[in-house]
Amino acid sequence: MKKSFILSLALAATALTQAQIPLVYDVENTGSRFPQPKMPAAEKLPIVKELPDALEGVGSFADWSRRRSDIGHMIQHYGIGTKPAVKPRQVKARMEGDTALVVDVTVGRETLTLRSVIRYPKVGRPPYALMIGTDMIALPRQLFANRPIATMTFSSAQVNDYKQFGPHHDRGEHNFDRLYPKLTKNGAYSEWAWGMSRLIDGLQQLGPEVTKIDTRRIGVTGCSYAGKMALYCGAFDERIALTIAQEPGGGGAAAWRVSHQSKQNLENLDKTDYHWFLESQRENFHGDSVYRLPYDQHELCAMVCPRALLLLGNPDFVWLADSSMAVSAQAARKVWERFGIADRFGCDIIGGHGHCRLPEVQYPLVQAYIDRFLLDGQPWTRGGFDTRRYRNLFAETGHSREEVDRKLEQVYNDVFHGPNKVYFEVGDSMAYISDIKNHDARTEGMSYGMMIAVQLDKKDVFDRLWRWSKKYMQHQDGPRQGYFAWSCKTDGTRNAQGAASDGELYFITSLIFASNRWGDSTGINYKAEAQHILNAIQPREVPADNAAPAFGPQQNGPRRMYLIDPETHLITFTPDGFGQRFTDPSYHIPAFYEVWARWADDGRSDYWRLCAEKSREFLHKCIDATTGLNPDMCQYDGQLMQAPAFPGRPQQQGAPRRNGSNNFRYDSWRVPMNIALDYEWSCADSDWQQQYGEKIQNFLYSQGIDTFVDQYRVDGTLPEGNEILQAGGFRKLRHSIGLVATSAAASVMCSHEKKREFIENLWNARHEPFDDGYFDAYYDGLLRLFAFMHLSGNYQVIFPNNP
């Protein structure tokens, strides 16, 4: 039976507070200058049944170093034994060959040699981040593949045997004991933490020029007993930026006091391997004497603060005492919260998988911690087509997996099932999505709904929307055969016959994804339907006398219909009429053409890849180099329109500024999210896309993160009068949630800290009516949902037979 528990992460504090508190340090122990506190005999310690206060005597962050030092001394004195300090002259490091780090530690006349092989990544440039596994890295290798992260393992047996299985030495016979014969009563965890620190000494001593490692971006991880080891290593060495303790069990993050109260067979203070701890710990604190222990394991966790810690549990294995770890984690979290950095701490406990076998549902959360704390939240350099991995930026800003899943489901329900829903079922087999304020169904919304449904694996919703679209919107014969009427009444009666090209774009891609996900033998041949549209959108001649009216005046004589302009290879605004003569930047989603090239099987793969390339080139041209804004419509060369509504008309002398089609407004909002999608999936234009993401966020930030409006001229000035495009009967500039959403989605491309504020503003935004009563459940709602899919890692390339 699958069980789960999530400890919610608190929201991040302001960027200023975060910047003031270090993510990592250059020294092993910042508290070494403080004297050891007085350590009473165990029998004289008071009985404390509640978890001790980790923040005792801490008024501000300046007090934390001393408090942390005191906790560390208590843990060593009563629990694990001494971790001795080492002077720099006692450590000599060298590289054997190109990859083997060798560190000699000499104490007196004895030398202990540590050796570890560094595995360098095939991507990125040195110096690299480094993840060190305690005896091994149990986390899936794909979390590190194609990422600029080196890996290595710390072999604990070089210092002290594991002991539970296989040959081992007794106390006093380990390599560590040769160096420190007075510390033979030590537990293994103090000595293993010591050994890890000596490897880091060696990396620092040789420097990045020799090791290719950035010592300010070191992580440590391990599972089970090695999860405990990773936690002790991270707690006792402040040069470790990220600690991931996987299923650490009792003696790791699980509170001894809480485990003692349980009637289950847990690894508690009386039932653990005392090779790992001081024998005196069991003698002094067995049974109810555990309440005399002056600390508990939540304070071991807290020692990692202000650096990053992620605890991972598995409740299916009762021995691991994850119920106790949950309590401990809640107590430890208060330390990070006190300093406004709770986004650096996480605990995720979920069952349904083997011991030390991370389930895929936890991949995004773990990836988020790795990306943020080892890679400084840097954007990726390879997309989902290559890696099949996606960032969860909500997790990177401090939200738990459960919080994110719950929020995404809530936003989905708002759009599809809540009191302000825009999705309506018709009979047993059909449904439509309505632009409520305009009382119609549009190919835009129908195809968006299908894309959402296939992404979230909601086959019934997808099939219902497709059946309605095919029955009422798609032309089954005549000059527009295969195309879709862009607007219909909710009873299916067409308001217009012509197509809006973005509808076809989404219909085709979502159908291909449906074929990949569900196959073509479940009642709808999705691939055949996509191919039918792909064939229909190719240029074809249509006699004028057989053509129904389209957008704008028609051409004289025979005319051609096409979705993609044959000369420029760019998508049209409409596939016929004047709409053929210009384009809409928000219709440009190069990644969709990449999908067609891979899986449409229509014999046009090279052509679709060319369209993707041309579309990326076009986006460079149509976006303002200073503001990052783009017009609602423009010419194929990226230039602004030359007439009030359509090209080809003369500009009036002395005429006022045209009515706004050259402005950044409703359609334009989609561009940041579309470019983010291409970046996430293909990364084919990553350098420019990263610059673009920060450029448009910088502009909107300059307008006020909570006050930027939803329409601008592309130079960043405000539109006036009739330039402002009305919606729902209102002509007004607003701080619309649709643009809040799409500008937040652009964060996936960004490195700057501002992105965190955009993400949090979307997370906290409430989709509700404005004071004057205006409310857009349709467009704002759909864009909000798409943005939540992007930022949670749930807008993905769907490969054939995706599970």
Backbone hydrogen bonds, N-H to C=O, Kabsch-Sander energy under -0.5 kcal/mol:
donor,donor_aa,acceptor,acceptor_aa,energy
5,F,349,I,-4.5
7,L,347,C,-2.0
8,S,6,I,-0.8
12,A,397,T,-0.7
13,A,340,G,-1.3
18,Q,14,T,-2.2
19,A,15,A,-2.4
20,Q,16,L,-1.3
21,I,17,T,-0.9
21,I,18,Q,-0.8
25,Y,238,E,-2.2
32,S,29,N,-1.4
34,F,31,G,-1.9
44,K,41,A,-1.8
45,L,42,A,-1.4
48,V,46,P,-0.6
48,V,291,Y,-3.2
54,A,52,P,-0.8
56,E,53,D,-1.5
58,V,55,L,-2.5
59,G,57,G,-0.7
63,D,60,S,-1.7
64,W,60,S,-0.5
64,W,61,F,-1.3
65,S,61,F,-0.6
67,R,63,D,-1.9
68,R,64,W,-3.3
69,S,65,S,-2.1
70,D,66,R,-2.3
71,I,67,R,-2.3
72,G,68,R,-2.4
73,H,69,S,-2.2
74,M,70,D,-2.1
75,I,71,I,-2.6
76,Q,72,G,-2.1
77,H,73,H,-2.8
78,Y,74,M,-2.8
79,G,75,I,-1.7
80,I,75,I,-2.1
81,G,76,Q,-2.0
90,Q,87,K,-2.0
91,V,88,P,-1.7
92,K,104,D,-2.3
94,R,102,V,-2.3
96,E,100,A,-2.9
97,G,95,M,-0.7
99,T,96,E,-0.7
100,A,96,E,-1.7
101,L,99,T,-0.6
101,L,116,S,-3.2
102,V,94,R,-2.9
102,V,100,A,-0.5
103,V,114,L,-2.9
104,D,92,K,-3.0
105,V,103,V,-0.5
105,V,112,L,-2.8
106,T,90,Q,-2.6
106,T,104,D,-0.5
107,V,105,V,-0.5
107,V,110,E,-2.5
110,E,107,V,-1.9
112,L,105,V,-2.7
114,L,103,V,-3.1
114,L,112,L,-0.5
116,S,101,L,-2.3
118,I,99,T,-3.1
119,R,151,T,-3.4
120,Y,118,I,-0.7
128,Y,212,K,-3.2
129,A,148,P,-1.3
130,L,217,R,-2.5
131,M,150,A,-2.5
132,I,130,L,-0.5
132,I,219,G,-2.9
133,G,152,M,-2.7
134,T,221,T,-2.5
135,D,133,G,-1.1
135,D,154,F,-2.0
136,M,134,T,-0.9
138,A,136,M,-0.7
143,L,140,P,-1.7
144,F,141,R,-2.0
145,A,141,R,-1.7
147,R,144,F,-1.5
149,I,147,R,-2.7
150,A,129,A,-3.2
151,T,119,R,-2.1
152,M,131,M,-1.8
154,F,133,G,-3.1
155,S,153,T,-0.7
156,S,154,F,-1.0
158,Q,155,S,-1.6
159,V,156,S,-2.2
160,N,156,S,-2.7
164,Q,162,Y,-0.7
173,E,170,D,-2.1
176,F,159,V,-1.9
178,R,174,H,-1.0
178,R,175,N,-0.7
179,L,175,N,-0.9
179,L,176,F,-0.7
180,Y,176,F,-2.1
183,L,180,Y,-2.1
184,T,181,P,-0.7
186,N,183,L,-1.9
187,G,80,I,-2.9
188,A,275,H,-1.5
189,Y,276,W,-1.7
190,S,80,I,-0.6
190,S,187,G,-0.6
191,E,187,G,-1.0
192,W,188,A,-3.1
193,A,189,Y,-1.9
194,W,190,S,-1.6
195,G,191,E,-2.3
196,M,192,W,-2.4
197,S,193,A,-1.9
198,R,194,W,-1.5
199,L,195,G,-1.6
200,I,196,M,-1.8
201,D,197,S,-2.2
202,G,198,R,-2.0
203,L,199,L,-2.1
204,Q,200,I,-2.5
205,Q,201,D,-2.7
206,L,202,G,-2.2
207,G,203,L,-2.0
210,V,207,G,-1.1
211,T,207,G,-2.5
212,K,208,P,-1.8
214,D,128,Y,-3.1
215,T,213,I,-0.8
217,R,214,D,-2.0
219,G,130,L,-3.0
220,V,242,L,-2.4
221,T,132,I,-2.3
222,G,244,I,-1.3
224,S,246,Q,-1.9
226,A,223,C,-1.7
227,G,224,S,-0.7
228,K,224,S,-1.8
229,M,225,Y,-1.9
230,A,226,A,-2.4
231,L,227,G,-2.0
232,Y,228,K,-2.7
233,C,229,M,-2.7
234,G,230,A,-2.7
235,A,231,L,-2.4
236,F,232,Y,-2.1
237,D,234,G,-0.6
238,E,28,E,-2.4
240,I,237,D,-1.4
241,A,218,I,-2.1
241,A,239,R,-0.7
242,L,218,I,-1.4
243,T,308,A,-2.1
244,I,220,V,-2.6
245,A,243,T,-0.6
245,A,310,L,-2.0
246,Q,222,G,-2.6
246,Q,244,I,-0.8
247,E,245,A,-0.6
247,E,312,L,-3.9
250,G,319,W,-0.5
251,G,254,A,-0.7
252,G,249,G,-1.7
253,A,249,G,-0.5
254,A,249,G,-1.1
255,A,324,S,-0.8
259,S,255,A,-2.2
260,H,256,W,-2.0
261,Q,257,R,-1.1
261,Q,258,V,-0.5
262,S,258,V,-0.6
262,S,259,S,-1.0
266,L,264,Q,-1.8
267,E,319,W,-1.9
268,N,266,L,-1.4
271,K,268,N,-0.7
274,Y,272,T,-0.7
276,W,273,D,-1.6
278,L,79,G,-2.6
281,Q,278,L,-1.3
282,R,278,L,-0.7
283,E,279,E,-1.7
284,N,280,S,-2.7
285,F,281,Q,-2.1
286,H,282,R,-0.9
289,S,286,H,-2.0
290,V,287,G,-1.6
291,Y,288,D,-1.7
292,R,289,S,-2.3
293,L,290,V,-1.3
299,E,296,D,-2.1
300,L,296,D,-0.8
301,C,297,Q,-2.1
302,A,298,H,-2.1
303,M,299,E,-1.3
304,V,301,C,-1.9
305,C,302,A,-1.4
307,R,304,V,-2.2
308,A,241,A,-2.0
309,L,344,R,-2.4
310,L,243,T,-2.6
311,L,346,G,-2.7
312,L,245,A,-2.4
313,G,348,D,-2.4
317,F,314,N,-1.7
318,V,316,D,-0.9
320,L,317,F,-1.9
321,A,318,V,-2.3
324,S,321,A,-0.7
325,M,321,A,-1.9
326,A,322,D,-2.3
327,V,323,S,-1.2
328,S,324,S,-2.5
329,A,325,M,-3.0
330,Q,326,A,-1.9
331,A,327,V,-1.8
332,A,328,S,-2.7
333,R,329,A,-2.5
334,K,330,Q,-0.6
334,K,331,A,-0.7
335,V,332,A,-2.0
336,W,332,A,-0.8
337,E,333,R,-2.6
338,R,334,K,-2.2
339,F,335,V,-1.1
340,G,337,E,-1.9
341,I,336,W,-2.5
344,R,341,I,-2.2
345,F,342,A,-1.5
346,G,309,L,-2.0
347,C,7,L,-0.7
348,D,311,L,-2.6
349,I,5,F,-2.6
350,I,313,G,-1.8
350,I,348,D,-0.5
351,G,3,K,-4.2
357,R,354,G,-1.7
358,L,356,C,-0.6
362,Q,359,P,-1.8
363,Y,360,E,-1.3
366,V,362,Q,-2.3
367,Q,363,Y,-3.1
368,A,364,P,-2.2
369,Y,365,L,-1.8
370,I,366,V,-2.4
371,D,367,Q,-3.0
372,R,368,A,-2.4
373,F,369,Y,-2.5
374,L,370,I,-1.9
375,L,370,I,-0.9
375,L,371,D,-0.7
377,G,371,D,-2.8
378,Q,371,D,-0.5
378,Q,375,L,-1.9
383,G,682,S,-0.6
384,G,680,E,-2.7
385,F,681,W,-2.8
386,D,383,G,-1.3
387,T,383,G,-2.5
388,R,384,G,-1.4
393,L,391,R,-0.7
393,L,791,L,-1.2
394,F,791,L,-1.6
396,E,392,N,-1.7
397,T,393,L,-1.1
398,G,395,A,-1.7
399,H,394,F,-2.0
404,V,400,S,-2.4
405,D,401,R,-2.7
406,R,402,E,-2.6
407,K,403,E,-2.6
408,L,404,V,-2.7
409,E,405,D,-2.2
410,Q,406,R,-2.1
411,V,407,K,-2.6
412,Y,408,L,-2.5
413,N,409,E,-2.5
414,D,410,Q,-2.1
415,V,411,V,-1.5
416,F,412,Y,-2.5
417,H,413,N,-2.5
418,G,413,N,-2.8
421,K,418,G,-1.8
422,V,415,V,-2.9
423,Y,415,V,-0.8
424,F,432,Y,-2.8
426,V,430,M,-3.9
429,S,426,V,-0.7
430,M,426,V,-1.8
431,A,464,R,-1.4
432,Y,424,F,-2.5
434,S,422,V,-2.5
435,D,440,D,-3.0
436,I,434,S,-1.5
438,N,435,D,-1.6
439,H,435,D,-0.9
439,H,436,I,-0.9
440,D,435,D,-1.1
441,A,488,C,-3.1
442,R,433,I,-0.6
443,T,486,W,-1.8
446,M,442,R,-2.7
447,S,443,T,-2.4
448,Y,444,E,-2.1
449,G,445,G,-2.7
450,M,446,M,-1.8
451,M,447,S,-2.2
452,I,448,Y,-2.7
453,A,449,G,-2.4
454,V,450,M,-2.4
455,Q,451,M,-2.2
456,L,452,I,-2.2
457,D,454,V,-0.7
458,K,453,A,-3.1
459,K,457,D,-0.6
462,F,458,K,-2.1
463,D,459,K,-3.0
464,R,460,D,-2.3
465,L,461,V,-2.3
466,W,462,F,-2.5
467,R,463,D,-2.5
468,W,464,R,-2.0
469,S,465,L,-2.4
470,K,466,W,-2.9
471,K,467,R,-2.3
472,Y,468,W,-2.7
473,M,468,W,-0.6
473,M,469,S,-1.6
474,Q,469,S,-2.0
475,H,483,Y,-3.0
476,Q,474,Q,-0.5
481,Q,478,G,-1.8
482,G,475,H,-3.2
483,Y,480,R,-2.4
485,A,473,M,-2.8
486,W,498,G,-2.8
488,C,441,A,-2.6
489,K,493,T,-3.9
492,G,489,K,-2.3
495,N,487,S,-2.3
496,A,487,S,-1.3
501,S,499,A,-0.5
501,S,573,F,-1.4
503,G,500,A,-1.9
504,E,500,A,-0.7
505,L,501,S,-1.7
506,Y,502,D,-2.0
507,F,503,G,-2.9
508,I,504,E,-2.5
509,T,505,L,-1.7
510,S,506,Y,-2.7
511,L,507,F,-2.1
512,I,508,I,-2.1
513,F,509,T,-2.3
514,A,510,S,-2.2
515,S,511,L,-2.3
516,N,512,I,-2.4
517,R,513,F,-2.6
518,W,514,A,-3.1
519,G,514,A,-0.6
519,G,515,S,-1.5
522,T,524,I,-0.5
526,Y,524,I,-1.5
529,E,525,N,-2.1
530,A,526,Y,-2.4
531,Q,527,K,-2.5
532,H,528,A,-2.1
533,I,529,E,-1.7
534,L,530,A,-2.5
535,N,531,Q,-2.3
536,A,532,H,-1.9
537,I,533,I,-1.9
538,Q,535,N,-1.1
540,R,561,M,-1.7
542,V,559,R,-4.4
546,N,543,P,-1.3
547,A,544,A,-1.2
559,R,542,V,-2.3
561,M,540,R,-2.6
562,Y,575,P,-1.8
563,L,537,I,-1.8
564,I,537,I,-0.6
565,D,563,L,-0.5
565,D,570,L,-3.2
569,H,565,D,-2.6
572,T,563,L,-2.8
573,F,579,G,-1.8
573,F,582,F,-1.8
574,T,579,G,-1.2
578,F,551,F,-1.0
578,F,553,P,-0.6
579,G,551,F,-0.7
579,G,576,D,-0.7
580,Q,577,G,-1.8
581,R,578,F,-2.1
582,F,579,G,-0.7
583,T,634,C,-2.6
587,Y,584,D,-2.6
588,H,585,P,-1.5
589,I,587,Y,-0.9
592,F,589,I,-1.9
593,Y,589,I,-0.8
594,E,590,P,-1.4
595,V,591,A,-1.6
596,W,592,F,-2.2
597,A,593,Y,-2.7
598,R,594,E,-1.5
599,W,595,V,-2.5
600,A,596,W,-2.1
608,W,604,R,-2.4
609,R,605,S,-2.0
610,L,606,D,-1.9
611,C,607,Y,-2.2
612,A,608,W,-2.1
613,E,609,R,-2.2
614,K,610,L,-2.7
615,S,611,C,-2.3
616,R,612,A,-2.0
617,E,613,E,-2.0
618,F,614,K,-2.4
619,L,615,S,-2.0
620,H,616,R,-1.4
621,K,617,E,-1.1
621,K,618,F,-0.7
622,C,618,F,-2.0
623,I,619,L,-1.0
624,D,629,L,-3.2
628,G,624,D,-1.6
632,D,661,S,-0.6
632,D,663,N,-1.4
633,M,661,S,-2.1
634,C,583,T,-2.3
635,Q,639,Q,-2.7
638,G,635,Q,-2.2
649,R,646,F,-0.8
655,A,652,Q,-1.6
661,S,644,P,-0.5
663,N,660,G,-2.2
664,F,712,Y,-2.9
665,R,663,N,-0.7
668,S,665,R,-0.5
669,W,665,R,-1.3
669,W,666,Y,-0.9
670,R,667,D,-1.7
671,V,668,S,-1.8
673,M,669,W,-0.6
674,N,670,R,-2.6
675,I,671,V,-2.7
676,A,672,P,-1.9
677,L,673,M,-2.1
678,D,674,N,-2.1
679,Y,675,I,-2.4
680,E,676,A,-2.9
681,W,677,L,-2.4
682,S,678,D,-2.7
683,C,678,D,-1.6
686,S,683,C,-0.9
689,Q,685,D,-2.5
690,Q,686,S,-2.7
691,Q,687,D,-1.8
692,Y,688,W,-2.8
693,G,689,Q,-2.7
694,E,690,Q,-1.8
695,K,691,Q,-2.2
696,I,692,Y,-2.6
697,Q,693,G,-1.7
698,N,694,E,-2.7
699,F,695,K,-2.1
700,L,696,I,-2.4
701,Y,697,Q,-2.7
702,S,698,N,-2.0
703,Q,699,F,-0.9
703,Q,700,L,-0.6
704,G,701,Y,-1.6
707,T,704,G,-1.4
708,F,704,G,-2.2
710,D,734,R,-1.3
712,Y,664,F,-2.2
713,R,717,T,-3.1
716,G,713,R,-2.5
723,E,720,E,-2.4
724,I,721,G,-1.6
725,L,723,E,-0.6
727,A,730,F,-2.8
730,F,727,A,-1.9
732,K,730,F,-0.7
736,S,734,R,-1.1
740,V,736,S,-2.0
741,A,737,I,-2.3
742,T,738,G,-2.1
743,S,739,L,-2.4
744,A,740,V,-1.3
745,A,741,A,-2.1
746,A,742,T,-1.1
747,S,744,A,-2.0
748,V,745,A,-1.5
749,M,746,A,-2.1
750,C,747,S,-1.4
755,K,752,H,-1.2
756,R,753,E,-1.7
757,E,753,E,-0.6
757,E,754,K,-1.0
758,F,754,K,-1.7
759,I,755,K,-2.5
760,E,756,R,-2.5
761,N,757,E,-2.4
762,L,758,F,-1.8
763,W,759,I,-2.4
764,N,760,E,-2.4
765,A,761,N,-1.1
767,H,765,A,-0.5
768,E,766,R,-1.3
770,F,774,Y,-2.8
773,G,770,F,-2.1
777,A,775,F,-0.6
781,G,776,D,-0.6
782,L,778,Y,-2.6
783,L,779,Y,-2.4
784,R,780,D,-2.3
785,L,781,G,-2.0
786,F,782,L,-2.7
787,A,783,L,-2.5
788,F,784,R,-2.1
789,M,785,L,-2.1
790,H,786,F,-2.6
791,L,787,A,-2.7
792,S,788,F,-1.2
793,G,790,H,-1.5
794,N,789,M,-2.9
795,Y,789,M,-0.6
796,Q,794,N,-0.6
799,F,797,V,-0.8
801,N,516,N,-3.4
802,N,516,N,-0.5
802,N,799,F,-1.6
